[in-house]
Amino acid sequence: MITSVNNGQVKNIIQLNQKTKARREQGLFVAEGRKMFGEAPADWIEKVYVSETLTSDPALMEQVEKLPYDIVADSVFRQMSDTQTPQGILTVLRRPSYTLEDILGGKNPLVMVLEDLQDPGNAGTILRTGEGAGVSGVLLTRTCVDITNPKVIRSTMGSVYRMPFLYAESVVSLTQKLKKHNIRTFAAHLKGRNSYDQESYTGGTAFLIGNEGKGLTEEAANSADCLVRIPMCGKVESLNAAMASGILMYEAARQRRQQ
């Protein structure tokens, strides 16, 4: 049993939780909680850490004992955890690697393209909502939050295991590649001529979503095939990035169901 916060494994878990560089260099990330452990693909799992208290759960331990694992003293586990109320189980996983073909290879792909998105909750919610709406994958600029950030992982509620994602240099470079795959790009933009529900998303479709505070850069918006707007009442100028994404994704899903 691990009983000291000075243990090398404990120090490394803390590094993985706190530093994007450590996650990228090691190709690992951390997912906390029972749900994230239960849904994790077996071939992604590097190691599992269980708090001393949780070892009294025979059903859980039956699953844990099939994998490389260590038991950790409760006080040490609290130091390892990124949450204020740890659930007592922490899974270290290998970071998945996807290609553009993984995301665009199916028929009429539906893709989210995120530019400089910074909020972990937004990014995680977009992945989770994307899975629900039947999205093919998420493309992000390198200035976006790291998908394997612990807060993003928690917000995905397991969808990170099933929603392909890929980082790229810029939205402009991505829109050029998308056009070669006959995917029409739509930018959510205040200057959109048509309301989002007046366009067709039944063919290959990509939605461009910008930074929470600034929106899409001018270069990104100009690279889109079409600007669309979400009509607003009152004095509201724009919606939260995850909310806007959800509206667009589910409109595309609705249209595709009715084909």
Secondary structure, 3 states (H helix, E strand, C coil): CECCCCCHHHHHHHHHHHCHHHHHHHCEEEEECHHHHHHCCHHHEEEEEEEHHHHHCHHHHHHHCCCCEEEECHHHHHHHCCCCCCCCEEEEEECCCCCHHHHHCCCCCEEEEECCCCCHHHHHHHHHHHHHHCCCEEEEECCCCCCCCHHHHHHHCCHHHCCCEEEECCHHHHHHHHHHCCCEEEEECCCCCEEHHHCCCCCCEEEEECECCCECCHHHHHHCCEEEECCCCCCCCCCCHHHHHHHHHHHHHHHHHCC
